[in-house]
Amino acid sequence: MVRSDILKKLICVLLCTFVLMGCGEIEDYSFSRDDVNDFLASDEDYTGEDLLPSVNESGTIESVVSSDTDEIAEEKEEKEIYIGDLTFEEYEALTLEEQDALRAEERAKVTPAYEDEILHDYRELYDYNNAVIGYIYIDGTSIDAPVLQTLEDYEYYLHRDIDGVESEPGCIILDADSEIGIGTRKEGYLEGYEPTTIQMVHGHNMRNGTMFGSLLKYADASYADSHSIIEYDSLYEKRSYEVIGAFYSQIYPEDSNEFKYYTYNQLDSKEEYDHWIENIEDLALYLRDVPYQYGDEYILLSTCAYQTEDGRFAVFGVRRQ
C-alpha cells in the first residue's frame, strides 16, 4: 500500500509538471531529491490540485489552467445539439439531400426502441411497411388511409402505392419537414422527435374521390361544419383535430415574395406564428368559430386544385386531443 501511494504521488507530480509546461507558463520546472523525499514523506492524500499554487504562489498558472477549463466547459455548454452530433447551424449548412439522409439515419436509430409502444391498431401496417407513420380518417368522407413518410425522397409514396409500385393515386404522405412525433403527449415525446407545430399532409386530388379527392368539398363552410373532426393518429397515440377553415393558393416561384403556406412546419416564436396565422386567415374562405392560439398544434391537408396554374387547396385545423 505504501509503495502504491508513493507511486501515485510521483505520477501526479510528473503529470502536473508536463501540463504546466504545456500551458507555456513555465519553460523549466525542476525539483531536488530533498523536495521529492519531503513530499513523499508527507501523510497528506495528494490529488494534484495543490501543485499549481506551489509552483507559482502568485496564482498565475492556476488562473490560466482553470480559465482554459472554464472555456472548454462553456464551449460544450453552448453547443446545443440539434440532431445527431450537429448543432442547428451545422445542420442548416448541409445540403437538402444531406439533411434528409441524416434525419433518416437518426430516425432509424431511435424508432426500434419504441416499436413495443406502437398501438395495436397500427402494428400490422407498420410491420408491412415501416414508412407508415400514422393514419388519417374523416368520418363521412372518402379520406381513410395510412400516412407514409420518407425523408430521403419525400414524394416517393406520393406516386406509389404502399407496396412501392408506381401508382397514379399514390399514398397520402407527411411532408419531409414535418415530424409526427415519437411517443405520446401524455407520457412525453422523444427529445428531438416532438410533433412539429404544423403537420403538413399531402395527397392527390383524384377524380374518383380517393386520397384527397373529396377535400375540395371543404370549400363550402356548411360541409366543414358537418365534417369538422379530422382523426389523424401517429403510431403511438390517437389524435383529433378540429377544422378551422380552408383556402385556395398555389405553388409560387422560389424568388417570389408571396406567402408560401407549404414551407411552414415548425413555428418556434410568437412572431413566426403571428406571421403564419395572419396570412392563413387572409387566405381563408371562411373561419369557423373554433378557439386556437400560439402554442397549439395544427394540421394542414394540401392537394392540387385547378383554379390557376400550380393551384392548391388546403384545409387547416387545430389539435384537440
N, C-alpha and C positions, 0 to 999 in steps of 0.2 A: 504493500500500500504506500509505504514511504517513497519507494522508487517511482511509483506511478505518479504521485503528487509532484515529485521533483521534475519528472519528465514533462508533465503538463505545464508547469511553470516555465520551464525552458522554452517549450514550444510557443507559449503565449508571448514571451519576451521577443523571440525571433520574428514571429508573425507581425506583431505590432510594430517592430522596428522597420520591417520591409514596407508595411503600409504607410508609415510616416515618411519614409524616404521617397515612396512613390508619389506622395502628395506634392513633392517639390519644396517642402518647407525646410528640410534639412538635407545637406549634401553628405554628411557623415555623422554617424552616431556610434560611439564605441563605449564600452564599459570595462572596468578592470575585473580581475579574478576576485578581488575582495568584494566588489559590488555584487557580483553574482552569488558569492558564498553568503553574504549578508542577506540577500534577497531570498535565497533558497532556504536559509535557516529560519526565516520568519514563520510564525504559526498561522498567518492570515490566509484565508482562502482567496485565491487570485483568479480573477476573471478577465484581466487585461484592461478593465475600464479605467484603472488608476494609473496606467502607464502614461497617458497623454499629459497630464499636468506635471508628472515627474520629469518629463523631458524638457518641457518649457513652461516654467511657472507663470509666465505672462498669459498663458491660455491661448496663444495664437494658433497653435496646431489643433488644439481641441476644438476651437470655434470653426476652423476650416473643415475638419472632418465632419463635425456634426452638421455644418451648413450643407456640405455635399450630400449627406444622408437625407437631410430635410428636402433638398431639391429633388432627389430621386423619388422620395415618397410623394411629394406634391405632384410630380410629373405622372406617377402612376395613378394618383387620385384624380387628376384632371382628365386622364384618358378614359373617357366613358365609352365602354364597348357598345356598339350598336348591333352588330351581327358577326358571328364567328369571332375573330380577334381584331376586327376592324372598328374604328370609330365611324361616326356618321359621315365625317368629311372624307375619310379614306374610302368609304363605300360609295359616296357620290362621285369620286374621281374615277371609278371603274366605268367601263362601257356598259351599255344596257345588257349585252349578252353575258358579260362577266357577272353583273349583278344577279341576273336570272339564274345563272349556273350556281353561284354561291348560295342563293336562297334555297334552291332545290337541294343542294348538298346539306345545308344546315337542317332543313325540314326533315330530310331522310334520317338524320341522326336522332331527332327527338320524337318523331311520330311513333316508332315501335314501342317506346317506353309507355305510351299512352294507349296502346291498342286494346288493352284489357278494359279500358273505360269507354270504349265505343258502345253506343246504345244498341240494344238487341235489334231494333228495327232496321238498323243500317249496317250491321255486321256482315250480312251476306253480300250486300252491294259493295262494301269496301273490299272484302276478300276477292270479289270478282274483278274489281278494277280499283287499284289503290289511288287512282286520280280522282275518285269520288270524294268530295269534301263536305257534302251536305245534301239537302233535299228541299225543294220548293213546291208548295201546293197552295192554290187559292180555290176555295170552295165555290162551286157553281161556274167554274171556268175550265178550259182545257189545260190549264197550267198545272201539271202534276208530274214532276220528273226529278231525277237526281241532278245535282250540280257538280260539275267537274272543274278541276283547275290544274294546269301545267304551267310551270314557271319559265322553262327554257323556251317554249314556243306556245304562248298562252292561247293562241287561236287554234291550236291543233284540233281540239274536240269541237270547235265551232263548225268544223267542216267534216267531222267524222262521228260515227255512232259510238256507243260505249265500248264496242269491240275493236275500235280503231279502224274500221272500214270506212272509206270515203262515202259521205252521205250528204245530200242536199240539206235536209233538216238539221243535221249535226246534233249537238247536245247544247244544253244550257250551261254556260260557263261563268266562273267568277274571274273578274279582272285580275291580272297578274299582280297588280299593285294593291289589291285588297287582301286582307288577312281575315279569314273567318274566325280564327281563334282555336287554340288547343286547350281544352279544359272547359270549365263552366263558370258562369257569373257567380254562382253561389259558393263554389269551392275555390275559385280563383283560376286565372289563366296562366299558362306557362309564360314566364317572362320573355318578352321579345315576340310572343305569338298571341298577344291580346287582339281582339277584333279591331279592325280599323274603324274610324268614325263612320265611314260610308262603305257599305257593301255594294260594289258596282257589279251588277249581274247582267250578262248579255245573252240574247237568244235571237234566232232568226224569226222574221215575220212571215210565217208560212201561210199560204192561201187556204190550206185545208184546216187551219186553226191550231195546228200542233206547235210545239215550242212556245214562242211568244206571239203566235198568230192572232190570239184574241186580245192582246194587250191594248190595241188601239181603241177598244171599246171604252177604255177609261178616259177617253176624250170627253165623254158625257159624265157630268158630275153626278147625275142620278144613278148611273151604273156603278160609280165608285162608292156611293152610299150603300148600295146593296151588295157590294163585293169588297168591303173595306179592310178585311183582315188578310194579310199575307203570312202564311206559315212558311218560315224559312229556317230550317234546322241545321245545326252543324252536326258532325258525327257524335258529339258529346252531350248536346243539350237541345231541348225543344225551345224554339223561339217564335215569337209572333210580332208582326209589325202592323201598324195602322196607316192606311193610305192618307196622305195629306193632300196631294194634288197630282197633276200631270201636265206635261208641256211638250211642245214641238221644238226642235232645234236642228242642228246639222253639224257635220264634221267640217271644221274650218282649217285653212292653211296654217302651218305652224307659226308663220310670222304675223298672223292676224291678231289684232287686239281684242277680238270678240271673246265673250265668255265661253270657255270650253268646259262644259259640265263634266265631260268624260275624263278629265285629267285630275279630278279631285277624289282622293281616297282617304287621306288622313288629315284632320284639321287639328293642329297642335295648339292653336292660340285662339282667343276670343276674336281677334282681328281677322284671322283666316276664316273663322266660322261666319262672322258677320258678312264678309265679302261673299262667301259662298251662298248663304241662305238668302241674302238680298237679291242676288242675281237669279236664283232659283224661283223666288217669289215673283220677280218681274216677268219671268217666262211663263209662269203657271197659268193654265186656262181657268183654274178655279183653286180655291184654298178651302178645304173642309175645316169645320170647327173642331180642330184637334190641337191639343197643347203640345208644344215642343220648345226646346231651348238649347243653349250651348251646354255641351256635356252629354247630350243624348246620342244614341247610336241610330244610324239611318240606313235605309236600303234604297237603291235606285235600280229599277229594271229598265233596261235600254234595248231598243230594237230599231230596225230600219223603218223608215217612212218615206213616202214618195211625194210629199208636198213641195220638195225642192231637191236639187242635186245633193247627193250625200245626206239626205234628210234623216232625222232620227226622231223617235218618240220615246218619252220616258215617263215612268210612274215613280213617285218617291213617297216614302213613308218613314215613320219613326218607330223604334222598338218599344214594345210594351211589356214583353216577357222575356 
